[in-house]
Amino acid sequence: MVVAGPGDAPPEGIRQFVTIHGYRRAYVRSGSGPAVLLLHGIGDNSDSWRDLIPELARDHTVIAPDLLGHGRSDKPRADYSVAAYANGMRDLLDVLDVDRVTIVGHSLGGGVAAQFAYQFPNRCERLVLVGSGGVGRTVSPIMRLVASPLADVVLPVLGLPFTSLVGSVAVEVLRRSGHPLGRDADDVHRVLGALPDGDSRRAFVRTLRSVVDTRGQVVTMLDRCYLAKAMPTLLVWGAHDGMIPIEHAHLAHAAMPGSRLEIFEDAAHFPHHNDPERFLAVLRSFMAETTPNVHELRTWRAMLKRGRPAADVIPMAMADAGDLAEPDRSGS
């Protein structure tokens, strides 16, 4: 395990590096107490949580990794599936001697968090999904485009000198147009700015294609999320999410009995950036008011044998068809 030098130090916490299976992984660790694992979205990195880490670290051990293929972690030709990322998080926690965590995942990180809770329920105390992938098929046309073969031609252009200026102009157009993505213009520009080098682009595309194709998302948690019945679960979504629509929040909420749904009416795909103070308050309240999950193998096996409840058939059918009903926006 290697601690980063002063020039690589993150704004908050201590950035460290550890080699697992021959690949160097970067992560930020800060604070002490019950562990919270923060997982960023596709193309992003642990800096996504920079404003929240110092506050959470007051009474929690906060671990925020750069997923493999992202940020300062290695970007090999490797398995970038959601299941592989979940395995990677288990291995990282083992290396760090952390047994159990409340896992918070944004976008792709939400899909990884849900998969982690499914694969390793004994390691997961609570599940928090923020604008999460892996619910229904619908996803931003931009993501479908990048997942298509056309991306192999378009993405290398990001490395050309004029691209930064063009990208800045495009982001400003989004901001002024009133398009939902305009609310996340700064974050879109930040994520795109991390892709100029070839290794980053290739890892980004491999990751995206593992979860999205030209028809939309290919992975869903709805077929198995009934197994999380005893798992305290919080769903946080921006009402103006231009990447993963708000309807997915209602689908997941309906399919996960006992889950809490918190909608940020003025936010888009990054509610933890749009209103960090409220996000932190909601997260802290959720952790304070819920009892950590205790995995019971006998109950788990019984649920598997019974199969998915009939009530989940409608949400599954809606997600498969991409025909999302008008949601109840009450936030209840």
C-alpha positions, 0 to 999 in steps of 0.5 A: 500500500502506497500513500500518494505524494504531496503533489497527488494529494486530494483536497480532503482525506488521504489518497492512497494506492494499492495493487490488487490482482496486478492493477493499481487502484487509487482511493481516498480514505478519511475519518473513523467509525462505521464505514461508508463506501462511495462509488462514482459514476462512469467517466468520473472519479472519487473527486465526485464526493470531495465536498461530502467526504470531510463532513461524513468523515467526522464520524465515519470511515469514508472510502472513495475509490477510483473504479478500475479504468477511472481516475488515477486507477489503472486502465487495463484491457480488463473486465469492466462489467458491473459484477466485476466492479462489485468483486473489485470492491469486495477485494478492496475492502478485504485489503483494507480490513473493512468487513461491512459498509453502507454503500452509496453509488451514483449512476454506474456506481449505483448499479455497482452498489446494487450488485454488491448488495446482491453478491455480498449481502453479508458485507452490506449494511445499507444501500443508497442509490443516487440517480442509479443505472441498472433499473429500466432500459431508458437512458440518455441518447448520448449514452446510447450513441457513445455505446455504438460503434460510431464512438470508436470514430468520435471519441479519439477526436477528444484528444485533438487540440481544438476539442476542449474549446468545442466542448466548452462551447457545447456545454455552454449551449446545453446550459443556455438551452434549458436542456436537462443536461444543461443543469449538469453542464459543469460536471459533463465538461469535467467528465469529458475533460478526463477522456483525452488519453486513449487508455481512459477512452477505451476503458470508458467505452468498455465500461459503457458497453457492458451496461448500455447498447443502442437500445438502452440499458442492458442490465436491470436490478429489478429481477432480483431486488426483492432479495433486498427486502431486509436491506435499508435502502435509500433512493435519491434522484434529481427530478430533471435527470437528463441521463437516467430519467426520474421514472426509474426512481419510481420503478425501483421504489415500487420494486423495493418494499420499504425503500425510501425515495428522496427527490431533489426537485431542482436537481439533475443527474448529480443531486449530491452536487446540486444540493450537497447540504441537503444530500448530506442531511438526507444521508445522515438521517437515513443512516441514523434512523435505520438498523444495519442489515444482518444477512440471514442465509435461511431467509435468503434461500427461502426468498430465492425458492419463492421467486420474485413476488407477483407485484414486481411483474408490472415494474419489470414489464415496464422496464423491459418495454421502456414504457414508463408510466407517469410517476407519482411525484409526491416523493413518498 
